[in-house]
Each structure stands twice: as C-alpha cells, then as structure tokens.
Amino acid sequence: MTDGIAVSRVWPAPATGPLTDPELTALYGRAEQARLRVNFVSSADGAVTLDGYSEGLSGEPDKRVFGLLRMLCDGLLVAAGTLRHEGYRAVRLSEPRRAWRREHGLAAYPRLVVVSGSLDLDPGQACFADAPVRPLVLTRAAATPPPGLTEVADLVRCGEERVDLAAGLAELRRRGLGELLCEGGPHLFGALTAADLVDELCLTVAPLLAGAGPGRITAGDPGAPRHLPLRHVLAAADGVLMLRYARGDDPAPSAGAAPAA
C-alpha cells in the first residue's frame, strides 16, 4: 500500500521511496519476548490533545501506523478515562489484517484490556457490548462492578488500594497476551513508566503548535528517568514525524518486507 500521504524512513539508513504497509509492518514488528509498547500522538510543542481530543492531532500517516500497531498486538491496554472520553468502539480489524494475524498464528482480533480502579464503566459502550473478543478489566480487590459489566467483560483483580500494574501485566502474559499495546491515557503512561514497565514508545509528532493549556502525554507522580534509545525516524510528506524508541536490549526490527497488512 503506497496510496495516500507517503511515509519514508529518514533514520537510520534513509530508504528510497515511500514505505509500503508490509515494510512498515516489518519496521515495527513483533518482539520475540513479552513487550509493552506505548503509542501516542502529540503536537510539536508537546500537547496530548487539540480541542480536548487526541483525534485533532492525528492524520492519515498516524492512523495508518495506529492500525498496524493494533494488528501486531495481542492485547490493547487503555485506561478507563481515555476509554470514556475518546468514545472507544469495539476493537475490530479489516479482513486483510485478520488474515495476516491468522497466518502468523495469532487470534483474529487483539483483546481489549481496560485499567480501572473504580470500575466506573458502561457495559453498554460499544467497546464492551460489540466486542468480538470478551474484554478484560484490570481493577483492584474492593472495586464493585456496575450491573451488567461482568456479563460483557472478565475482571482481573490485582492490588488492594490501587491497581497493581506489574501484577496485572504478569497475569496478562500468563494468559498469552505477550505483545501489549498501550494507547493511554497520560496517567496510565505515567504509572507504567514509574513502575518501569514500558519497553517501547511509538510517538507521532504533528507539525503544529497547540499553545498553552493541554497536558503532556504523561502525567502523575514523578519517577526516575528511563533511558529509551531511538530506533527509527519516519517522515510523512505532510511533515508528520513518527519516532520509535525502545529499551537498549531490544533489537531494532528488520526493515525488510513482510506479508501485506
């Protein structure tokens, strides 16, 4: 696929010509070991939203990579606040992407995993009611689910006063969800970083200034800095940059071709 706004690799080893979906798939790839990948979009001056929503920062190139990252993951991790605010729908994929997953020994759909300490969730929201795979909800021991939630989702209780993210991720991996993709929000990203659970960050930088007001892609209690080396830089013809950072012991994926997405 090369239609639409062209995306090229500019570092390392600049590629000639626009990247196809198979080439993008190979660049991001799946890890051989368990991994938590975080995906965000921000403005050039660091804003996480425009007019209150991340959608205002996202364009065609970002959505293209966004879809490929969903195709590559076993579980899609999202905080309850982001789920409500962004109006998440059921996590579905196109038939070619489902076929790619089946060819690679994966379930047809990734599993939605919601992090919620309060269980303030609407079981009628499409992400639950219309889900092709029953979602999981990471929550704390004493949280009380609203009527109907346990009919559409499985609760995973980890932690007493707050959700224990390390224990939650360990349980997800025990259930076979080794490749995890987190789509936010900022407080969840901050908590995962503080617990040293983030293996990779995929960051799209939109070529605009949002100005003062919006928050950053991370929020919460301060934590120790974490070194995350840059793995690649992609640039779209409209000025969008797509950056991939990963832990130092994570090998950069091959830039070769992969089956079409």
ZIWOQUI-V70641 format. One record per residue. RES is the residue in three letters. PHI is phi in degrees with one decimal (* if undefined). PSI is psi in degrees with one decimal (none if undefined). D_FIRST is the distance of its C-alpha to the first C-alpha in Angstrom with 2 decimals. Layout:
res->(RES RES)
phi->(PHI PHI)
psi->(PSI PSI)
d_first->(D_FIRST D_FIRST)
//
This chain:
res->(MET THR ASP GLY ILE ALA VAL SER ARG VAL TRP PRO ALA PRO ALA THR GLY PRO LEU THR ASP PRO GLU LEU THR ALA LEU TYR GLY ARG ALA GLU GLN ALA ARG LEU ARG VAL ASN PHE VAL SER SER ALA ASP GLY ALA VAL THR LEU ASP GLY TYR SER GLU GLY LEU SER GLY GLU PRO ASP LYS ARG VAL PHE GLY LEU LEU ARG MET LEU CYS ASP GLY LEU LEU VAL ALA ALA GLY THR LEU ARG HIS GLU GLY TYR ARG ALA VAL ARG LEU SER GLU PRO ARG ARG ALA TRP ARG ARG GLU HIS GLY LEU ALA ALA TYR PRO ARG LEU VAL VAL VAL SER GLY SER LEU ASP LEU ASP PRO GLY GLN ALA CYS PHE ALA ASP ALA PRO VAL ARG PRO LEU VAL LEU THR ARG ALA ALA ALA THR PRO PRO PRO GLY LEU THR GLU VAL ALA ASP LEU VAL ARG CYS GLY GLU GLU ARG VAL ASP LEU ALA ALA GLY LEU ALA GLU LEU ARG ARG ARG GLY LEU GLY GLU LEU LEU CYS GLU GLY GLY PRO HIS LEU PHE GLY ALA LEU THR ALA ALA ASP LEU VAL ASP GLU LEU CYS LEU THR VAL ALA PRO LEU LEU ALA GLY ALA GLY PRO GLY ARG ILE THR ALA GLY ASP PRO GLY ALA PRO ARG HIS LEU PRO LEU ARG HIS VAL LEU ALA ALA ALA ASP GLY VAL LEU MET LEU ARG TYR ALA ARG GLY ASP ASP PRO ALA PRO SER ALA GLY ALA ALA PRO ALA ALA)
phi->(* -132.3 -68.8 83.8 -75.1 -69.5 -122.2 -127.3 -89.1 -110.0 -161.3 -79.1 48.0 -49.6 -94.5 -88.9 85.4 -71.7 -81.8 -83.8 -60.3 -59.9 -69.6 -64.0 -59.2 -66.5 -64.5 -87.6 56.7 -112.8 -83.3 -75.8 -115.9 -57.9 -151.2 -111.9 -106.8 -110.5 -124.8 -141.4 -124.6 -142.5 -77.6 -63.1 -99.5 92.1 -74.7 -92.8 -140.9 -132.3 56.0 90.9 -133.9 -69.3 -55.3 -65.9 -96.9 -93.2 -125.8 -57.6 -61.6 -63.2 -65.9 -64.3 -68.5 -52.9 -66.8 -66.7 -65.0 -63.7 -61.8 -81.6 -91.9 -90.6 -136.5 -107.9 -96.4 -150.1 -76.2 -59.4 -63.7 -66.8 -57.2 -72.1 -66.3 -86.0 62.8 -56.3 -100.2 -59.7 -81.8 -123.9 -128.8 -67.3 -59.6 -59.0 -73.6 -64.4 -63.8 -57.8 -63.8 -61.8 -63.7 -103.3 74.7 -104.8 -63.0 -60.6 -128.1 -71.1 -99.3 -72.6 -126.6 -105.2 -101.6 -149.1 -76.8 -99.4 61.1 -80.1 -130.3 -102.4 -63.7 -85.6 -61.9 -57.2 -62.3 -98.4 -66.1 -113.7 -69.4 -73.3 -130.4 -59.0 -68.8 -110.5 -126.1 -83.0 -145.4 -96.6 -60.9 -93.2 -67.9 -104.1 -74.3 -69.5 -55.3 93.3 -66.1 -70.8 -81.1 -120.1 -151.3 -100.1 -90.0 -119.3 -90.8 -144.3 110.6 -94.5 -83.8 -146.7 -68.4 -85.5 -67.5 -63.1 -66.1 -63.3 -66.0 -62.3 -68.3 -61.0 -69.1 -62.6 -86.5 93.5 -96.9 -83.4 -97.4 -107.6 -118.8 -103.0 -108.6 103.3 -89.4 -57.8 -67.3 -66.3 -59.0 -62.0 -68.7 -65.7 -65.2 -60.8 -86.6 57.2 -107.7 -86.8 -97.1 -154.3 -126.7 -106.0 -122.2 -96.1 -111.3 -81.5 -81.1 -153.8 -105.1 -84.6 83.2 -69.4 127.1 -63.2 -76.8 -91.5 -73.1 -128.6 -153.5 116.8 -70.5 -61.6 -144.1 -70.8 -61.0 -122.4 -76.2 -138.5 -63.6 -74.4 -106.5 -156.7 -127.5 -113.0 -129.3 -97.5 -63.2 -91.2 96.0 -72.2 -108.5 -125.0 -109.7 -122.3 -114.7 -148.7 -54.0 -62.3 -93.8 -97.3 -69.4 -66.3 -60.8 -64.8 -91.7 -73.8 -71.5 -138.5 -54.7 -60.4 -92.3)
psi->(121.0 4.1 162.0 -155.9 124.1 142.3 130.2 155.4 127.1 -16.7 140.2 169.1 76.5 136.4 147.1 128.6 164.7 150.3 136.4 168.4 -42.5 -37.4 -39.4 -40.8 -42.8 -36.3 -39.8 -43.7 178.9 144.1 153.2 -22.4 168.6 141.9 143.1 114.8 134.2 136.7 126.3 160.1 141.7 163.4 170.2 -25.7 18.5 6.2 142.5 -14.2 163.2 122.9 32.8 -6.4 146.5 -23.4 -33.6 -18.2 -15.4 136.2 -167.3 -47.9 -42.7 -43.1 -31.9 -48.0 -38.6 -47.2 -38.7 -38.6 -37.7 -39.9 -34.5 -17.3 159.5 -37.9 139.5 110.8 131.1 143.5 150.3 -38.3 -41.8 -40.0 -44.8 -49.2 -41.5 -3.7 50.9 135.3 179.9 142.4 101.9 158.7 157.2 160.9 -43.1 -36.8 -35.6 -39.3 -42.2 -43.6 -45.4 -40.3 -24.4 18.2 21.9 159.9 154.2 -32.3 145.4 159.4 129.0 132.2 117.6 134.4 118.6 114.4 -26.3 -18.1 31.8 76.4 149.2 108.7 -14.5 -9.9 142.9 -31.4 -24.0 -54.1 -28.5 15.8 132.7 -21.0 134.5 120.0 161.2 148.5 116.0 123.3 179.9 169.3 -40.6 -1.3 138.8 122.5 146.6 159.3 132.7 -15.4 -43.5 -8.9 -20.5 -4.1 154.9 131.3 135.6 107.6 121.8 104.5 152.7 -67.9 -27.0 164.7 125.1 101.1 -36.8 -44.7 -38.2 -45.2 -36.3 -39.7 -38.8 -42.1 -33.4 -30.1 6.3 9.1 78.1 -35.6 102.6 137.5 121.1 128.2 17.9 -171.1 -164.4 -39.4 -38.0 -43.1 -44.9 -40.9 -39.2 -39.6 -44.4 -33.4 4.1 46.0 -5.6 121.6 -25.4 145.4 123.9 115.4 121.8 130.0 114.4 139.6 65.9 159.2 120.2 -21.0 -179.0 151.9 -67.7 150.5 -179.7 176.5 -12.4 148.2 166.6 -160.3 144.0 151.2 176.1 143.6 146.0 123.9 129.7 97.0 147.5 133.5 -41.1 159.5 123.4 147.0 136.3 157.5 -19.4 8.0 -2.8 137.6 141.5 113.7 139.4 121.2 142.7 157.8 155.0 -26.3 10.0 116.0 142.0 132.2 156.2 145.6 6.0 175.3 155.6 166.8 146.3 144.3 none)
d_first->(0.00 3.82 5.88 8.80 10.71 9.78 10.73 12.78 15.31 18.79 21.01 22.00 21.23 19.02 15.89 15.41 12.34 9.42 8.06 4.87 5.36 7.91 9.47 9.92 11.32 13.62 14.76 15.96 16.93 19.94 23.45 26.09 28.62 28.90 27.16 27.08 24.10 24.55 21.89 23.09 22.38 25.25 26.39 27.41 30.96 30.22 30.26 28.63 28.72 28.94 31.47 31.81 28.26 25.29 23.07 24.48 22.96 19.42 16.73 13.05 12.09 14.78 13.85 10.32 12.27 15.06 13.27 12.18 15.80 17.19 15.43 17.04 20.50 23.58 25.24 24.38 27.41 28.50 31.90 33.76 34.16 30.46 29.92 32.56 31.80 28.04 28.63 26.46 25.40 24.92 22.20 19.89 16.39 14.19 15.10 12.03 12.82 16.47 16.02 14.50 17.58 19.95 18.85 19.66 22.96 22.29 23.48 21.14 21.45 22.44 25.96 26.90 29.73 31.78 34.35 37.43 40.97 42.49 40.54 40.36 37.60 37.26 36.75 35.82 32.73 29.62 28.29 31.41 32.42 29.08 27.74 26.34 27.91 31.23 30.84 33.07 35.15 36.57 39.92 43.45 46.44 48.38 45.69 46.40 43.55 43.71 44.56 41.76 39.49 40.43 39.67 35.94 35.45 37.04 38.94 38.99 42.02 41.98 44.50 47.67 47.69 43.98 40.84 40.89 37.25 37.90 39.56 36.85 34.05 36.28 36.68 32.97 32.51 35.49 33.67 30.68 28.42 27.94 24.54 25.26 23.20 25.44 24.40 27.91 30.07 31.91 35.06 33.30 31.45 34.87 36.58 34.07 34.42 38.21 38.24 36.16 33.54 30.38 28.55 25.45 24.41 20.93 21.79 19.87 22.22 22.08 23.72 26.69 30.21 31.15 34.82 37.42 37.42 34.30 34.49 32.48 29.84 32.76 36.22 39.32 41.98 41.83 40.94 40.89 38.16 35.51 34.03 30.25 28.89 25.74 23.02 20.20 19.41 16.05 16.24 14.28 15.26 17.36 19.46 18.30 18.96 17.73 20.45 20.95 24.61 26.09 29.57 31.15 31.30 27.60 25.84 22.63 19.70 18.45 15.69 14.85 12.03 12.15 11.43 8.16 8.65)
//
